[in-house]
Amino acid sequence: MKKTYSGFIAIIGPTNAGKSTLLNQIMGRKVSIVSHKVQTTRTRLRAIKMVGERQLIFVDTPGVFSPKRRLDRAMVGAAMSAIDDADAVLLLIDAQKGITQTVRDLCDKIKNHVNLFVALNKVDSIEKTKLLPMVAELSSMADFREIFMISALKNDGIKQMLDSLAVVMPQSPYLFEAKDASDVPDTLYLSELTREKIYKYIHQELPYHINVVTERVETDDEGVLEIYQKIVVQNEAHKKIVVGRGGAQLKKIGTSARHDIQDQWGVNARLHLFVRVEPNWEETAENYTDQGLDFK
């Protein structure tokens, strides 16, 4: 009987370090929201990647930042608690920003993990002479097994990184079916696709304090997927931005999200979007029942 290996890898780092881009690149498909805005990943998303006979289960955590609201505290808590359950930890750093105080604080919190790795991302966009000092400083802060130089966007250095991570996975039966890509609930995945489009089209005008909830999904007699979602905003001004003049902005968001759904799921779909004003939605735990966040 052949030996199998399976384990969890927590991807952790400051906001906008490129965690979601990296995970999507690893999986060869979109499994995590990508946005210009910081703090857009809210859930501890798990994605499964086979490297030879070894199963790597990546946990894409929310970016680490200074929490102010209840939602913020839940997001940071989700990121930090992922470390406790992980067989390996991958600290992802934006090489353009360098070793910030947030990175130093993170290193201090995770430095005792037995399988600690770090990846300097976006190395293609900075001078190579700036990398050596970063590596030296990182080496002094924690006992990293390996420091990778990667570009998540261009898929540079990813294969070598995966091979190294696979080596430290513990012997174990596979924890997921090898064909699985992610354990994200379908309703959450659909919500994230729409939320990504909102950030894409109106990220300059709208704060990230916005939520999308997939309320129900039905299949009609012709096999068309009918998806009903509410977009939750904090006030009427935000609602006007999302809806746009004559509903044009909402239509653009819905059309783009629907195309993604149809392309990725291979189905015909109709997306019904409704914008709701809920001033205190971020303090309501019920809005996150499918997102793996622990509200306290």
C-alpha positions, 0 to 999 in steps of 0.5 A, spaced: 500 500 500 503 506 497 504 512 502 500 518 502 501 525 505 496 530 506 497 537 510 495 544 511 499 550 509 496 557 512 498 563 507 499 569 512 501 576 511 499 583 511 494 586 506 495 586 499 501 582 499 498 578 494 495 572 497 489 571 493 493 572 487 498 566 489 492 562 491 489 563 484 495 561 480 497 555 484 490 552 483 490 555 475 483 558 476 479 563 481 478 560 488 479 567 491 477 574 491 482 579 488 482 586 488 486 593 489 482 594 495 486 592 502 482 587 507 477 584 501 479 576 503 474 575 509 474 567 510 479 562 511 478 559 504 481 552 503 484 550 496 487 543 495 493 542 490 496 535 489 503 535 488 505 528 486 502 523 491 502 529 496 496 533 498 497 540 499 491 544 503 492 551 502 488 556 507 488 563 504 487 567 510 484 575 511 490 580 511 493 582 517 492 589 519 490 593 526 482 591 527 477 596 529 470 594 528 467 587 530 468 584 523 476 587 523 477 583 529 474 576 526 478 577 520 484 578 524 482 572 529 481 568 523 488 569 520 492 568 526 488 561 528 489 558 522 496 558 524 495 553 530 492 548 525 497 548 520 502 543 518 506 549 515 506 556 515 507 560 508 509 568 510 507 572 504 511 579 503 510 584 498 517 585 496 515 592 493 513 594 501 519 591 504 520 589 511 514 593 515 513 593 522 507 588 520 511 583 518 516 584 524 510 583 528 508 577 524 514 574 525 514 574 532 508 571 533 509 565 528 517 564 529 516 558 533 512 554 528 516 548 526 515 548 518 516 556 517 517 558 510 517 565 507 515 568 500 518 575 497 512 576 492 513 581 486 520 580 486 520 582 478 518 589 480 524 591 484 531 592 483 535 585 485 540 589 490 534 590 494 532 583 495 539 581 499 538 586 505 531 583 506 533 576 506 538 578 511 533 581 515 528 576 515 533 570 516 535 574 523 527 574 525 525 567 524 528 560 523 525 559 516 526 553 512 526 556 506 525 563 503 522 563 496 523 569 491 516 569 487 512 573 482 505 570 483 502 574 478 507 571 473 507 564 475 515 565 477 518 561 482 511 557 484 513 550 482 519 550 486 515 553 492 510 547 491 515 542 491 519 544 497 512 545 501 510 538 499 516 535 502 514 537 509 507 534 509 505 529 514 504 522 512 496 521 512 490 519 508 488 524 503 483 529 507 480 531 501 478 528 494 484 529 489 479 532 484 476 537 489 479 544 488 476 548 494 471 547 500 468 553 499 460 553 499 457 554 493 453 560 495 459 563 498 463 562 492 458 566 488 457 571 493 465 572 492 464 573 484 459 578 485 463 582 490 470 582 486 466 585 480 463 591 485 471 592 487 473 592 480 468 597 477 467 602 483 473 601 488 475 608 488 468 611 490 466 605 495 469 603 501 470 596 502 465 596 507 460 592 503 457 585 503 454 580 498 449 575 500 447 569 496 440 568 499 438 562 494 439 559 488 434 555 484 434 551 477 428 553 472 425 548 468 430 550 462 436 548 466 438 555 467 441 557 474 437 563 478 441 566 483 438 571 488 443 576 491 443 582 496 448 587 496 449 590 503 451 597 504 451 602 510 448 608 507 443 611 502 449 614 499 453 607 498 447 604 495 446 610 489 454 609 488 452 601 487 446 602 483 449 608 478 445 612 474 439 609 471 441 602 474 447 602 469 452 600 474 449 595 478 447 592 471 455 592 469 456 589 475 451 583 474 453 582 467 460 581 469 459 577 475 454 572 471 459 571 465 464 569 470 459 564 473 457 561 466 464 561 464 467 557 471 461 553 472 459 551 465 452 553 466 447 558 463 445 563 469 441 569 471 443 573 476 438 577 480 441 583 484 438 587 490 441 593 494 439 593 501 441 599 506 443 595 513 447 600 517 450 595 522 451 589 518 458 589 520 456 587 527 451 582 525 454 575 525 448 572 521 451 575 515 457 571 516 455 564 517 458 561 511 465 565 512 468 561 517 469 567 522 468 567 529 464 573 532 466 575 539 
